[in-house]
Amino acid sequence: MEFLTAHGQAILFYLFAAVAVVAACFVVTMRNPMYGAIALLVTFLSLAALFLLRHAEFLAFVQVFVYGGGIMVLFLFVIMLVNVDRLKESRVFVPNAPLAVVVGLLLLGLLAVVFAGMAFVPADAAPPAFVDVEGTAMGNSEAIAWSLYREYLLPFEIVSVFLLVAMIGAVVLGREQ
Amino acid sequence: MLEIGTQHYLVLSAVLFAVGVTGILVRRNMITVLMSIELVFNAANLNLIAFSFQHGNLTGQIFAIFSIAVAAGEAAVGLGILLALFRLRSTTQLDSAQELQG
């Protein structure tokens, strides 16, 4: 029990990291896209837990709502729409898949060596304290709201226009000819 | 080993990124390719949040919000293209669309 409380962060990190990586491998290898989508959902949710461990509480919930909710429903809807049972694919992978796996492993090795070799000053274990203009302390969501609507107002508006464009594009692409 | 630092998150993100890139390269089914792209987006978001915590400011989290918005738009348009391809070819296999000899 003492071990658990002392190393709770590490245990949770390794647990959710292992779940995320295994589920990601299932996404790539599953023959049926429906199982792949469920594995993708598991990855999204364990990443949300990892965001919580890094004190990004607002983003953890955005991850659950937007990825686990919106994008996942979009995927499941399309998978059901194209009726996977009818698509009996003889080959799941492209002909030169082994080469692609080697490329992926090389990429992983390169990134992992670079990242693992980086030395960081240990960050504070406590979440950074944010204060508003009057000096009152505020939580993560409130701090993000302040930052988003003051410093990043223009990018925020541009993103809303981008989402409108994406929505129109999806409607145009998806309608019957 | 039991002290979780920023580089643990970076290595995890590298693993997810490599799995996603491998999925994009090896699969013939466009649905799975789009799901692998989502994995890559998530790996990038994890990096942003790890660095946001490391530096103790919010810029990384704000950027991750924008990245999530772009990912949502990308998923909508990508699945729209998938439906157009399916209507045209009655399949979601990517190598059925080879007019440009890609």
Contacts between the chains, C-beta under 8 A, distances in Angstrom:
chain1	res1	chain2	res2	distance
A	7	B	2	5.0
A	9	B	4	5.4
A	10	B	1	7.9
A	10	B	2	4.5
A	10	B	3	7.1
A	10	B	4	5.2
A	13	B	4	4.8
A	13	B	8	6.5
A	17	B	8	7.8
A	17	B	12	4.8
A	20	B	12	7.2
A	20	B	16	6.6
A	21	B	12	7.3
A	21	B	15	5.5
A	21	B	16	6.8
A	21	B	19	7.1
A	24	B	15	7.9
A	24	B	16	5.6
A	24	B	19	4.5
A	24	B	20	7.1
A	24	B	39	5.5
A	25	B	19	6.0
A	27	B	19	7.8
A	27	B	23	6.5
A	27	B	32	7.2
A	27	B	35	5.4
A	27	B	36	6.7
A	27	B	39	6.4
A	28	B	19	5.9
A	28	B	20	7.8
A	28	B	22	6.2
A	28	B	23	3.7
A	28	B	26	7.1
A	28	B	27	6.9
A	28	B	32	7.2
A	28	B	36	6.2
A	30	B	32	7.8
A	33	B	29	6.1
A	33	B	31	4.3
A	33	B	32	5.6
A	33	B	35	7.5
A	36	B	31	7.6
A	36	B	32	5.6
A	36	B	35	5.8
A	37	B	31	8.0
A	37	B	35	6.6
A	40	B	35	5.1
A	40	B	38	6.5
A	40	B	39	7.4
A	43	B	16	7.7
A	43	B	39	6.7
A	43	B	42	6.9
A	44	B	42	7.0
A	47	B	42	5.5
A	47	B	45	7.6
A	47	B	46	6.3
A	50	B	9	7.3
A	50	B	12	7.6
A	50	B	46	6.6
A	51	B	46	7.7
A	51	B	49	5.6
A	53	B	4	7.7
A	54	B	9	7.0
A	54	B	49	5.1
A	54	B	50	6.2
A	54	B	52	7.5
A	54	B	53	4.4
A	55	B	53	6.1
A	56	B	49	4.7
A	56	B	52	6.7
A	56	B	53	7.3
A	56	B	61	5.3
A	56	B	64	7.5
A	58	B	61	7.2
A	59	B	45	7.6
A	59	B	49	6.3
A	59	B	61	5.5
A	59	B	64	5.6
A	59	B	65	6.8
A	59	B	68	7.9
A	62	B	65	6.6
A	62	B	68	6.1
A	63	B	45	7.7
A	63	B	68	7.3
A	66	B	68	5.4
A	66	B	72	5.9
A	67	B	38	7.4
A	67	B	42	7.4
A	67	B	68	7.3
A	67	B	71	7.7
A	70	B	72	6.3
A	71	B	38	6.7
A	71	B	71	7.1
A	71	B	72	6.1
A	71	B	75	4.9
A	74	B	75	5.7
A	74	B	76	6.6
A	74	B	79	5.8
A	75	B	31	7.1
A	75	B	34	7.5
A	75	B	35	6.6
A	75	B	75	7.4
A	75	B	79	7.2
A	78	B	31	6.8
A	78	B	79	4.8
A	78	B	82	6.2
A	78	B	83	6.7
A	79	B	31	6.0
A	81	B	83	7.0
A	82	B	31	7.5
A	82	B	82	7.5
A	82	B	83	7.5
A	82	B	86	5.0
A	82	B	92	5.7
A	87	B	91	6.2
A	87	B	92	6.5
A	87	B	93	7.8
A	89	B	28	6.9
A	89	B	29	6.8
A	89	B	93	6.6
A	91	B	28	6.5
A	92	B	27	7.0
A	92	B	28	6.8
A	92	B	29	7.3
A	93	B	26	4.8
A	93	B	27	6.5
A	93	B	28	6.7
A	94	B	25	7.4
A	94	B	26	5.9
A	94	B	27	7.3
A	94	B	28	5.6
A	94	B	95	7.3
A	97	B	25	7.7
A	97	B	26	4.3
A	100	B	22	6.1
A	100	B	25	3.6
A	100	B	26	4.7
A	101	B	22	5.9
A	101	B	26	6.6
A	103	B	21	7.8
A	103	B	22	7.6
A	103	B	25	6.7
A	104	B	18	5.0
A	104	B	19	7.3
A	104	B	21	5.6
A	104	B	22	3.3
A	104	B	25	6.8
A	105	B	18	7.2
A	107	B	17	7.6
A	107	B	18	5.0
A	107	B	21	6.1
A	108	B	14	6.1
A	108	B	15	6.3
A	108	B	17	7.9
A	108	B	18	3.5
A	111	B	11	8.0
A	111	B	14	3.6
A	111	B	17	6.8
A	111	B	18	6.9
A	112	B	11	5.4
A	112	B	14	5.2
A	112	B	15	7.4
A	115	B	7	5.5
A	115	B	10	3.8
A	115	B	11	5.2
A	115	B	14	5.7
A	116	B	7	5.9
A	116	B	10	8.0
A	116	B	11	5.8
A	118	B	6	7.9
A	118	B	7	5.5
A	118	B	10	7.1
A	120	B	5	5.8
A	120	B	6	4.7
A	120	B	7	6.3
A	120	B	54	6.1
A	122	B	3	7.4
A	122	B	5	6.2
A	123	B	5	7.5
A	123	B	6	6.6
A	123	B	53	5.7
A	123	B	54	4.9
A	123	B	55	8.0
A	123	B	56	6.9
A	124	B	56	6.7
A	127	B	53	8.0
A	128	B	53	7.9
A	128	B	56	3.9
A	128	B	57	7.0
A	130	B	58	7.2
A	140	B	61	7.9
A	143	B	58	5.8
A	144	B	58	6.1
A	144	B	61	6.1
A	144	B	62	6.7
A	144	B	65	7.4
A	147	B	58	5.1
A	147	B	59	7.9
A	147	B	62	5.7
A	148	B	62	6.1
A	148	B	65	7.2
A	151	B	62	8.0
A	152	B	62	5.5
A	155	B	66	6.4
A	159	B	66	5.7
A	159	B	69	4.8
A	159	B	70	7.6
A	162	B	69	7.1
A	162	B	70	7.1
A	162	B	73	6.0
A	163	B	69	6.2
A	163	B	72	7.2
A	163	B	73	5.7
A	165	B	73	7.7
A	166	B	72	7.6
A	166	B	73	3.2
A	166	B	74	7.6
A	166	B	76	5.3
A	166	B	77	5.5
A	167	B	73	7.9
A	167	B	76	6.7
A	169	B	76	7.6
A	169	B	77	5.0
A	169	B	80	6.6
A	170	B	76	4.1
A	170	B	77	5.5
A	170	B	79	7.3
A	170	B	80	4.1
A	171	B	80	7.8
A	172	B	80	7.7
A	173	B	77	6.8
A	173	B	80	3.3
A	173	B	81	5.8
A	173	B	83	6.9
A	173	B	84	5.2
A	174	B	80	4.6
A	174	B	83	5.2
A	174	B	84	7.3
A	176	B	87	8.0
A	177	B	87	7.7
